[in-house]
Amino acid sequence: MKRAPVQLIAVLLITMTSAIPPMMAQTNASATDTVVPKLVNFSGRAFDAQGKPISGVAGVTFAIYKDQTDGVPLWLETQNVWPDARGNYSVQLGATKPDGLTLELFQSGEARWLGVRVNGGEEQPRVLLLSVPYALKAADAQTLGGLPPSAFVLASPVNNANTSANGFNNSAPPAQGSAVSLPSPTVGGSGTQNYIPLWTDSTGDLGNSILYQSGTGSSAKIGVNLKNPLFTLDVNGQELVRGLFEMATTGYATATKAFNSNPFNIESSAFNSGTGKYTLNHFQWQAEPTDNNTKTPGATLNLLYGTDPNPPVETGLKLSSSGIFTFAPGQTFPGTGTVTSVALSAPSSDFAVSGSPVTKAGTLGLNWTVAPTNAATANAIVKRDANGSFAAGAINASLGISSFSTGIGVYGESDGSSTGNNGVQGVTYAGPGSGVAGFNSASGGGIGVYGNGGSGSNSTGVVGTGTTGVWGHGSSYGFATDSNVQQARNANGWVKAMAFVQGATAPYSITRCWNSFLTGAAATTPPCGFALTEVGYEWFNIDFGFQVSDRFILATPDWTSDACTIYVTTDGLPATYAQIYCWGGGSEVPFTSSIFVF
């Protein structure tokens, strides 16, 4: 919608003169011939479509209408005007016409409306021409103010001696300069003080209108349908504006000062239980200037709020000249941030992203490159099945596989079938396969299976409870290596016990030992829970305290001799016993000492 290009402050003055001679019955004097200028002074303001005062010459078209809206002009003219810095100008309507304003425009006594267009723009709301322009009828010599000349002749008192038979006063005319009292037209009807009157009929009767005025001059207030107006115009009822409704600026900017608009105020009332009184609460929209004294001045539309008696203050919410909102502090989204778009990114190997970024409206899309599956599918993200299981190929990790909740990193549980379930299984069809492998390409070694109990507790790297901890099936190896196997001497493991026996001289004894079934100092303090018994000459039984009948036993003599062969047996002995002796050519051969490793 175009902004109406002209703001009118209309001052209509008739510039006319009329010499009316005294009218007396005994004279035949005629009215003095007087040229009545048919011009009307008019002042207005000219603005362009952006609401800025027009500088330089402007073409203004003035039209007089019978009706406030619609209809064709009764009279029309165009003049060039030169507005000042604020857009103000003054003209004389009719100045471009030979005869000025046409008298017939006002002879009917009906209302006339003035419309104005600047530079061919949209016509402004029409202005009602009040009583002053209608005085143009006085140029009609046959009437004065719409009444015949006889209405202005002094009436003679009844039965006055100076009154002639024809009813005229025959006394001498008054001296030159004396006042002549003329009767006023008869006005009837009734009215109430301070109400602006209304013609109630066509015979001159007046009555009250709905307009009430309190005060006078610049402090006067007009009430519509009320008697106690609070503002210059106070309307009790609905309003309909058929044109621009402008909250004008409070001043015109200079290089050092800019001005806000007059605010648009919206009022509400709420009761305050603390004070026991009602409150008046005000929201105000107000245009405020930006970038004053620059080449790009502008404005924002700001929201203010206040409760009487405090004036409204800025809330922080405002709208820029390009329609962008700045939100008040505390706004959850976007608040004080600067979010202008939302974007999504994801590894292209796993996902395909579409619709990113969203700046105004749209939908972000995230699609799988390879759909998740519980099978060992290349490049697919693992998805568990209904039992929480999935199949996978090689798993590489710096820590391996760990569990904090159960303490069991890898667990295989049998469901009662003959084959059972394997916690870790290595299967190959060509060459060796590793169930568990530890690999480190750097200088240090890699740990295939690692158990760390932390502070004050023990932990097991591989454990079998009621089943097999590590199992090699068929032709496979339970443990296989092409290198060394190492274990700390004071740790339990593959070697369950070791003993160094002094068998040369009595009393025979175990001088050094280690028992993996004991802990602390007892595991390495001779005899380490073992019992040594002499069976015969250089012939000994050792009771280890745990079953050894199903295990391998190794004994090594502590001297260099080809004449002695060490025999170790558990046949015919209790399950916890082992028998060691040296056989040399059909008889036992004495030996100084032996190391037995179980």
C-alpha positions as CSV (number, residue, x, y, z in Angstrom):
1,M,0.0,0.0,0.0
2,K,1.3,3.4,-0.9
3,R,1.9,5.9,1.8
4,A,-0.4,8.9,1.2
5,P,2.0,11.5,0.0
6,V,0.5,14.6,1.6
7,Q,-0.2,15.5,5.2
8,L,-2.7,18.3,5.3
9,I,-2.8,21.1,7.8
10,A,-5.5,23.1,6.1
11,V,-6.1,26.8,6.8
12,L,-8.9,28.1,4.5
13,L,-9.4,31.8,4.5
14,I,-11.6,33.8,2.1
15,T,-9.8,36.9,0.8
16,M,-12.7,39.1,-0.1
17,T,-14.0,42.6,0.7
18,S,-17.5,44.0,0.5
19,A,-18.5,47.6,1.2
20,I,-22.0,47.7,2.5
21,P,-23.5,51.3,2.7
22,P,-26.1,52.2,5.3
23,M,-29.6,51.5,4.0
24,M,-32.0,54.2,4.8
25,A,-35.6,54.6,3.5
26,Q,-35.2,58.3,2.6
27,T,-32.1,57.7,0.4
28,N,-31.7,55.9,-2.9
29,A,-28.0,55.2,-2.5
30,S,-26.9,52.1,-4.4
31,A,-24.3,49.6,-3.3
32,T,-20.7,50.5,-4.1
33,D,-19.4,48.4,-6.9
34,T,-16.7,46.2,-5.4
35,V,-14.5,43.5,-7.1
36,V,-14.6,40.4,-4.8
37,P,-11.5,38.2,-5.2
38,K,-12.7,34.7,-5.7
39,L,-9.6,33.1,-4.1
40,V,-9.2,30.9,-1.0
41,N,-5.9,30.7,0.9
42,F,-4.8,27.1,1.6
43,S,-1.7,25.7,3.5
44,G,-0.6,22.1,3.4
45,R,2.4,19.7,3.5
46,A,3.9,17.6,0.7
47,F,5.6,14.3,1.3
48,D,6.9,11.7,-1.2
49,A,5.8,8.0,-1.2
50,Q,8.4,7.2,1.5
51,G,7.1,9.9,3.8
52,K,9.9,12.3,3.3
53,P,9.3,16.0,2.7
54,I,9.5,16.9,-1.0
55,S,12.2,19.4,-1.9
56,G,12.0,21.5,-5.0
57,V,9.0,22.2,-7.1
58,A,6.0,19.9,-6.9
59,G,2.8,19.7,-8.9
60,V,-0.3,19.7,-6.7
61,T,-3.8,19.1,-8.0
62,F,-6.7,20.5,-6.0
63,A,-10.3,19.3,-6.5
64,I,-13.6,20.2,-4.9
65,Y,-16.2,17.5,-4.5
66,K,-19.8,17.2,-3.4
67,D,-19.2,14.1,-1.4
68,Q,-16.5,13.0,1.1
69,T,-15.7,9.9,-0.9
70,D,-16.2,8.9,-4.6
71,G,-17.9,11.2,-7.1
72,V,-16.4,13.4,-9.8
73,P,-14.8,16.8,-9.1
74,L,-17.0,19.8,-9.3
75,W,-13.9,22.0,-9.8
76,L,-10.3,21.2,-10.5
77,E,-6.9,23.0,-10.9
78,T,-3.2,22.2,-10.7
79,Q,-0.6,24.5,-9.3
80,N,3.2,24.3,-8.9
81,V,4.3,24.8,-5.3
82,W,7.7,25.2,-3.6
83,P,7.6,23.4,-0.2
84,D,10.1,24.4,2.5
85,A,12.5,22.0,4.2
86,R,9.6,20.5,6.2
87,G,7.3,20.1,3.2
88,N,5.1,23.1,4.1
89,Y,3.5,25.2,1.3
90,S,0.8,27.8,0.8
91,V,-1.3,28.6,-2.3
92,Q,-4.5,30.5,-3.3
93,L,-7.1,28.2,-4.6
94,G,-8.4,29.5,-7.9
95,A,-5.3,31.5,-8.8
96,T,-4.9,29.7,-12.1
97,K,-8.5,30.4,-13.2
98,P,-9.6,33.6,-14.8
99,D,-12.6,33.8,-12.6
100,G,-11.1,32.1,-9.5
101,L,-13.4,29.9,-7.6
102,T,-16.8,29.5,-9.2
103,L,-19.6,31.1,-7.1
104,E,-22.1,28.3,-8.1
105,L,-20.0,25.9,-6.1
106,F,-21.3,27.3,-2.8
107,Q,-24.7,28.7,-3.6
108,S,-26.6,25.5,-2.8
109,G,-25.5,25.6,0.8
110,E,-24.4,21.9,0.6
111,A,-21.1,20.7,2.0
112,R,-18.0,20.8,-0.2
113,W,-14.9,18.6,0.2
114,L,-11.3,19.4,-0.9
115,G,-9.0,16.7,-2.2
116,V,-5.3,17.0,-2.9
117,R,-2.8,15.0,-5.0
118,V,1.0,15.7,-5.1
119,N,2.9,14.8,-8.2
120,G,0.1,12.6,-9.5
121,G,0.1,10.4,-6.4
122,E,-2.7,9.0,-4.4
123,E,-5.4,11.5,-3.3
124,Q,-5.4,12.3,0.4
125,P,-8.5,12.0,2.5
126,R,-10.7,14.9,1.6
127,V,-11.0,18.0,3.9
128,L,-14.4,19.5,4.7
129,L,-14.7,23.1,3.6
130,L,-16.4,25.0,6.5
131,S,-18.3,28.2,6.6
132,V,-15.6,30.7,5.5
133,P,-15.5,29.6,1.8
134,Y,-19.3,29.9,1.7
135,A,-18.9,33.6,2.2
136,L,-18.2,33.7,-1.5
137,K,-22.0,34.0,-1.9
138,A,-21.7,37.5,-0.6
139,A,-20.4,38.5,-4.0
140,D,-24.0,38.0,-5.1
141,A,-25.4,41.6,-4.8
142,Q,-28.9,40.4,-4.2
143,T,-28.2,38.7,-0.9
144,L,-26.1,39.3,2.1
145,G,-25.1,36.2,4.0
146,G,-28.1,34.5,2.3
147,L,-30.6,37.1,3.4
148,P,-32.2,40.0,1.4
149,P,-31.0,43.5,2.1
150,S,-34.2,44.4,3.8
151,A,-33.3,42.1,6.7
152,F,-30.6,44.5,7.6
153,V,-32.9,47.7,7.8
154,L,-33.7,49.0,11.2
155,A,-37.3,48.2,12.2
156,S,-39.4,51.1,13.4
157,P,-41.1,50.8,16.8
158,V,-44.9,50.5,16.6
159,N,-46.9,53.7,17.1
160,N,-43.6,55.7,16.9
161,A,-44.2,59.2,15.6
162,N,-41.3,59.0,13.3
163,T,-42.7,55.9,11.6
164,S,-44.4,56.6,8.3
165,A,-47.4,54.7,6.9
166,N,-45.2,52.5,4.8
167,G,-43.5,51.2,7.9
168,F,-40.1,52.9,7.4
169,N,-38.4,55.1,10.0
170,N,-38.7,58.6,8.7
171,S,-36.3,60.1,11.2
172,A,-33.1,61.8,10.1
173,P,-30.3,59.4,9.2
174,P,-27.8,58.9,12.0
175,A,-24.7,60.9,12.0
176,Q,-21.8,59.6,10.0
177,G,-19.8,57.1,12.1
178,S,-22.7,56.2,14.4
179,A,-23.5,52.5,14.9
180,V,-26.5,51.0,13.2
181,S,-28.0,47.9,14.9
182,L,-29.0,45.2,12.5
183,P,-31.2,42.3,13.5
184,S,-29.7,38.8,13.6
185,P,-31.3,36.0,11.6
186,T,-33.7,34.0,13.7
187,V,-32.1,30.8,15.2
188,G,-34.4,28.4,17.1
189,G,-34.1,25.1,18.9
190,S,-32.4,24.2,22.1
191,G,-29.0,23.1,23.2
192,T,-26.8,22.3,26.2
193,Q,-23.7,24.3,27.2
194,N,-20.4,23.0,25.8
195,Y,-22.1,20.7,23.3
196,I,-21.2,21.5,19.7
197,P,-24.6,22.2,18.1
198,L,-26.2,20.4,15.2
199,W,-28.8,21.7,12.7
200,T,-31.8,19.5,13.6
201,D,-33.9,20.6,10.6
202,S,-33.8,22.9,7.6
203,T,-35.6,25.9,9.3
204,G,-32.7,27.0,11.5
205,D,-33.3,24.9,14.6
206,L,-30.3,23.7,16.6
207,G,-29.8,20.8,19.0
208,N,-27.0,18.9,20.7
209,S,-24.6,16.8,18.6
210,I,-22.6,13.9,20.0
211,L,-19.5,16.2,20.3
212,Y,-18.7,17.8,23.6
213,Q,-15.9,20.3,24.2
214,S,-14.2,21.0,27.6
215,G,-11.8,23.8,28.0
216,T,-10.7,26.4,25.4
217,G,-7.8,27.2,23.2
218,S,-4.9,24.8,23.0
219,S,-6.1,22.9,26.1
220,A,-9.5,22.2,24.7
221,K,-10.6,18.6,24.5
222,I,-13.4,17.1,22.4
223,G,-15.4,14.1,23.6
224,V,-17.4,11.9,21.2
225,N,-20.3,10.4,23.1
226,L,-18.8,11.4,26.5
227,K,-18.7,14.6,28.6
228,N,-15.3,14.2,30.3
229,P,-12.7,13.8,27.5
230,L,-9.2,12.9,28.7
231,F,-7.3,13.8,25.5
232,T,-7.7,16.3,22.7
233,L,-10.0,13.8,21.0
234,D,-11.6,11.1,23.2
235,V,-14.0,8.7,21.4
236,N,-16.5,6.5,23.2
237,G,-17.4,4.1,20.5
238,Q,-16.0,2.3,17.4
239,E,-13.8,4.1,14.9
240,L,-13.3,3.4,11.2
241,V,-10.5,5.2,9.4
242,R,-10.7,5.3,5.6
243,G,-7.2,6.5,5.0
244,L,-3.8,6.9,6.6
245,F,-3.7,6.7,10.4
246,E,-0.3,8.2,11.2
247,M,1.7,8.4,14.4
248,A,3.7,11.4,13.4
249,T,7.3,12.1,14.4
250,T,7.9,14.1,17.5
251,G,10.3,16.3,15.7
252,Y,12.5,16.7,12.6
253,A,16.0,15.3,12.8
254,T,19.2,17.3,12.7
255,A,22.8,16.2,12.3
256,T,23.0,15.9,16.1
257,K,19.6,14.7,17.1
258,A,17.0,12.2,15.8
259,F,13.4,11.8,16.9
260,N,11.1,8.9,17.7
261,S,7.5,8.6,16.5
262,N,4.6,9.3,18.7
263,P,3.8,5.9,20.3
264,F,0.8,3.7,19.5
265,N,-0.5,2.9,23.0
266,I,-2.5,-0.2,24.0
267,E,-3.8,-0.2,27.5
268,S,-5.1,-2.9,29.9
269,S,-6.0,-3.1,33.5
270,A,-5.3,-5.8,36.2
271,F,-5.9,-5.9,39.9
272,N,-2.9,-5.8,42.3
273,S,-3.7,-7.8,45.4
274,G,-0.7,-6.3,47.2
275,T,-1.9,-2.7,46.9
276,G,-5.6,-3.5,46.7
277,K,-5.9,-1.3,43.6
278,Y,-6.2,-1.8,39.9
279,T,-3.3,-1.1,37.6
280,L,-3.1,0.4,34.2
281,N,-0.7,-1.5,32.0
282,H,0.6,-0.1,28.7
283,F,2.1,-1.7,25.6
284,Q,3.5,0.7,23.1
285,W,4.8,0.3,19.5
286,Q,7.1,3.1,18.6
287,A,9.3,3.8,15.6
288,E,12.8,4.7,16.6
289,P,15.5,6.1,14.3
290,T,18.8,4.4,13.5
291,D,22.1,5.5,11.9
292,N,21.3,9.2,12.3
293,N,23.6,11.6,10.3
294,T,24.8,8.7,8.0
295,K,24.1,8.0,4.4
296,T,21.8,5.1,5.4
297,P,19.5,6.3,8.1
298,G,16.5,4.2,9.0
299,A,14.3,3.1,11.8
300,T,13.2,0.1,13.9
301,L,9.8,-0.7,15.3
302,N,10.2,-1.2,19.1
303,L,7.9,-2.7,21.7
304,L,7.7,-0.9,25.1
305,Y,5.9,-1.8,28.3
306,G,5.1,0.0,31.6
307,T,2.6,0.1,34.4
308,D,1.3,3.4,35.7
309,P,2.7,5.6,37.1
310,N,5.9,4.4,35.5
311,P,6.4,5.2,31.8
312,P,6.8,2.4,29.3
313,V,10.4,1.3,28.7
314,E,12.0,-0.9,26.1
315,T,11.4,-4.6,26.2
316,G,14.2,-5.5,23.9
317,L,11.8,-6.8,21.1
318,K,12.1,-4.8,17.9
319,L,11.6,-5.2,14.2
320,S,14.1,-4.0,11.6
321,S,13.2,-2.1,8.4
322,S,13.8,-5.4,6.5
323,G,11.4,-7.4,8.7
324,I,14.0,-9.1,10.9
325,F,13.2,-9.5,14.6
326,T,15.6,-8.9,17.4
327,F,14.3,-10.8,20.4
328,A,14.3,-9.7,24.0
329,P,16.9,-11.2,26.5
330,G,15.5,-14.4,28.0
331,Q,13.9,-15.6,24.7
332,T,14.5,-19.3,24.6
333,F,14.9,-19.5,20.9
334,P,16.8,-17.9,19.3
335,G,17.2,-15.6,22.3
336,T,20.4,-13.6,22.4
337,G,22.2,-16.0,20.1
338,T,22.9,-15.5,16.4
339,V,21.5,-18.8,15.0
340,T,20.5,-18.3,11.4
341,S,20.6,-21.8,10.1
342,V,20.7,-25.5,11.2
343,A,23.0,-27.9,9.5
344,L,23.8,-31.7,9.9
345,S,27.0,-33.6,9.1
346,A,27.8,-37.3,9.3
347,P,30.6,-39.6,8.0
348,S,29.9,-40.2,4.3
349,S,31.1,-43.8,4.7
350,D,28.1,-44.5,7.0
351,F,25.4,-41.8,6.1
352,A,24.1,-39.7,3.3
353,V,22.9,-36.2,4.5
354,S,20.3,-34.3,2.5
355,G,18.6,-30.9,3.0
356,S,21.5,-29.4,4.9
357,P,21.6,-26.6,6.0
358,V,18.1,-25.4,6.7
359,T,18.0,-21.5,6.6
360,K,14.3,-20.8,6.4
361,A,12.3,-23.9,6.0
362,G,13.1,-27.5,5.0
363,T,13.8,-31.0,6.2
364,L,17.1,-32.6,7.2
365,G,17.6,-36.1,5.9
366,L,20.0,-38.7,7.3
367,N,20.1,-42.0,5.4
368,W,22.3,-45.1,5.9
369,T,24.9,-45.8,3.3
370,V,24.8,-49.4,4.3
371,A,21.8,-50.4,6.4
372,P,22.6,-51.8,9.9
373,T,22.6,-55.6,10.1
374,N,23.4,-58.2,12.8
375,A,25.4,-60.2,10.2
376,A,29.0,-59.6,9.4
377,T,28.4,-57.3,6.4
378,A,31.2,-55.1,5.1
379,N,30.8,-51.3,5.9
380,A,27.6,-52.0,7.9
381,I,27.0,-50.6,11.3
382,V,26.4,-53.4,13.8
383,K,22.7,-54.1,14.7
384,R,21.9,-56.6,17.4
385,D,19.3,-59.2,16.8
386,A,16.3,-60.0,19.1
387,N,18.6,-61.8,21.5
388,G,21.1,-59.0,21.6
389,S,23.7,-60.9,19.5
390,F,25.5,-60.1,16.3
391,A,28.1,-61.6,14.1
392,A,31.3,-59.8,13.4
393,G,34.7,-60.3,11.6
394,A,37.9,-59.1,13.1
395,I,37.7,-56.6,16.0
396,N,40.7,-54.4,16.6
397,A,40.9,-52.4,19.8
398,S,43.7,-50.9,21.9
399,L,42.0,-52.3,25.1
400,G,40.6,-55.4,23.7
401,I,37.3,-56.5,25.1
402,S,36.4,-55.4,28.6
403,S,33.4,-55.5,30.9
404,F,32.9,-53.4,34.0
405,S,29.6,-54.8,35.1
406,T,30.3,-58.5,35.2
407,G,34.1,-58.6,35.2
408,I,34.0,-61.0,32.3
409,G,35.4,-59.6,29.1
410,V,34.5,-62.5,26.8
411,Y,32.0,-65.1,27.9
412,G,30.8,-68.3,26.3
413,E,27.8,-70.1,27.9
414,S,26.6,-73.6,26.9
415,D,22.9,-74.1,26.3
416,G,23.1,-77.8,27.0
417,S,23.9,-78.9,23.5
418,S,26.8,-81.2,22.9
419,T,28.9,-78.5,21.2
420,G,28.4,-75.7,23.7
421,N,29.2,-72.0,22.9
422,N,32.7,-70.6,22.6
423,G,33.7,-67.4,24.2
424,V,36.5,-66.8,21.7
425,Q,36.9,-69.0,18.7
426,G,39.5,-68.9,15.9
427,V,38.6,-70.8,12.7
428,T,40.7,-71.1,9.6
429,Y,40.5,-73.2,6.5
430,A,43.9,-72.5,5.1
431,G,46.8,-72.1,7.6
432,P,46.7,-71.5,11.3
433,G,44.0,-69.5,12.9
434,S,44.2,-67.6,16.2
435,G,41.4,-67.6,18.7
436,V,43.1,-64.7,20.7
437,A,46.0,-62.7,19.3
438,G,48.0,-59.9,20.9
439,F,50.0,-57.8,18.4
440,N,52.1,-54.7,18.7
441,S,54.0,-53.3,15.8
442,A,56.1,-51.1,18.1
443,S,58.9,-52.2,20.3
444,G,56.7,-53.5,23.1
445,G,54.7,-56.7,23.0
446,G,51.0,-57.2,22.6
447,I,48.8,-59.0,25.1
448,G,46.2,-61.4,23.7
449,V,44.4,-62.0,27.0
450,Y,45.0,-59.8,30.0
451,G,43.5,-59.9,33.5
452,N,44.1,-57.0,35.8
453,G,42.5,-57.1,39.3
454,G,43.5,-53.5,40.2
455,S,44.3,-52.6,43.8
456,G,43.8,-55.3,46.4
457,S,42.1,-58.0,44.3
458,N,42.9,-60.7,41.8
459,S,41.6,-61.1,38.3
460,T,41.9,-63.9,35.8
461,G,42.9,-63.4,32.2
462,V,41.1,-66.6,31.0
463,V,38.8,-68.5,33.4
464,G,36.8,-71.7,33.0
465,T,34.1,-72.3,35.7
466,G,32.8,-75.9,35.6
467,T,34.0,-76.1,32.0
468,T,37.2,-75.5,30.0
469,G,39.0,-72.1,30.3
470,V,41.0,-72.6,27.0
471,W,40.3,-75.5,24.8
472,G,41.9,-76.8,21.7
473,H,39.6,-79.2,19.7
474,G,40.7,-82.1,17.4
475,S,44.0,-81.4,15.8
476,S,44.0,-77.7,17.0
477,Y,46.2,-76.5,19.8
478,G,44.8,-75.3,23.1
479,F,48.0,-73.1,23.3
480,A,50.4,-72.8,20.4
481,T,53.4,-70.5,20.0
482,D,56.5,-70.4,17.9
483,S,58.2,-68.4,20.7
484,N,58.7,-68.6,24.5
485,V,56.1,-68.8,27.2
486,Q,56.8,-66.7,30.2
487,Q,55.3,-66.4,33.7
488,A,56.4,-64.7,36.9
489,R,57.9,-67.3,39.3
490,N,55.5,-66.2,42.1
491,A,52.4,-66.4,39.9
492,N,50.0,-69.3,39.3
493,G,49.9,-70.6,35.9
494,W,50.9,-73.5,33.7
495,V,53.7,-74.6,36.1
496,K,51.9,-75.6,39.3
497,A,54.8,-76.4,41.6
498,M,58.6,-76.5,41.7
499,A,61.0,-78.0,44.3
500,F,64.8,-78.2,44.9
501,V,65.5,-81.4,46.9
502,Q,68.7,-82.0,48.9
503,G,69.0,-85.8,48.8
504,A,72.8,-86.3,49.5
505,T,72.9,-86.4,53.3
506,A,70.4,-86.7,56.0
507,P,68.3,-85.0,57.0
508,Y,67.0,-84.8,53.5
509,S,64.9,-81.7,52.8
510,I,63.3,-79.3,50.3
511,T,65.6,-76.3,50.3
512,R,63.8,-74.1,47.7
513,C,60.2,-74.4,46.3
514,W,57.1,-72.7,44.9
515,N,53.5,-73.9,45.2
516,S,50.9,-72.2,43.0
517,F,48.1,-73.2,45.2
518,L,49.3,-71.2,48.1
519,T,49.5,-67.4,48.4
520,G,51.8,-64.9,50.0
521,A,55.0,-66.1,51.8
522,A,53.7,-69.7,52.2
523,A,53.9,-70.2,48.5
524,T,57.7,-69.8,48.5
525,T,58.7,-70.8,52.1
526,P,60.2,-74.4,52.2
527,P,58.7,-76.9,52.2
528,C,55.8,-74.8,50.5
529,G,53.2,-77.3,51.7
530,F,55.0,-80.3,50.3
531,A,55.9,-83.5,52.2
532,L,59.3,-85.3,51.4
533,T,59.6,-89.0,52.5
534,E,62.7,-91.3,51.8
535,V,61.4,-94.6,50.4
536,G,64.9,-96.2,49.9
537,Y,68.4,-95.3,49.2
538,E,68.2,-92.1,47.2
539,W,64.6,-92.9,46.6
540,F,61.8,-90.3,47.6
541,N,58.1,-89.8,47.6
542,I,56.7,-86.2,47.4
543,D,53.2,-85.4,48.5
544,F,52.2,-82.1,46.7
545,G,48.9,-81.8,48.4
546,F,46.9,-81.6,45.2
547,Q,46.3,-84.1,42.5
548,V,49.2,-84.9,40.3
549,S,48.3,-88.3,39.0
550,D,46.8,-86.8,35.8
551,R,49.6,-84.4,35.2
552,F,53.1,-84.4,33.8
553,I,56.1,-84.3,36.1
554,L,59.7,-83.4,35.2
555,A,62.8,-84.0,37.3
556,T,66.3,-82.9,36.5
557,P,69.5,-84.1,38.3
558,D,71.8,-81.6,39.7
559,W,75.0,-83.1,38.3
560,T,76.5,-84.2,35.0
561,S,76.5,-88.0,34.7
562,D,75.6,-90.4,31.9
563,A,75.3,-93.3,34.4
564,C,72.0,-92.2,36.0
565,T,68.6,-92.0,34.5
566,I,65.9,-90.1,36.5
567,Y,62.6,-91.9,36.8
568,V,59.4,-90.1,37.9
569,T,56.2,-92.1,38.5
570,T,52.8,-91.9,40.2
571,D,51.7,-95.5,39.6
572,G,50.3,-97.2,42.6
573,L,50.6,-94.1,44.7
574,P,48.0,-91.7,46.1
575,A,46.7,-89.2,43.6
576,T,48.7,-86.4,45.3
577,Y,52.1,-88.3,45.3
578,A,55.0,-88.5,42.9
579,Q,58.0,-90.9,43.2
580,I,61.5,-89.9,42.0
581,Y,64.6,-92.2,41.9
582,C,67.8,-92.6,39.8
583,W,68.5,-95.9,38.0
584,G,71.9,-96.7,36.9
585,G,72.7,-100.1,35.4
586,G,70.4,-102.1,37.5
587,S,70.7,-100.3,40.8
588,E,69.9,-96.9,42.3
589,V,72.6,-94.4,41.9
590,P,73.1,-91.8,44.6
591,F,72.6,-88.2,43.6
592,T,73.5,-85.1,45.4
593,S,70.3,-83.2,44.7
594,S,67.6,-82.8,42.1
595,I,65.2,-80.2,40.9
596,F,61.7,-81.4,40.3
597,V,59.4,-79.4,38.2
598,F,55.6,-80.3,38.1
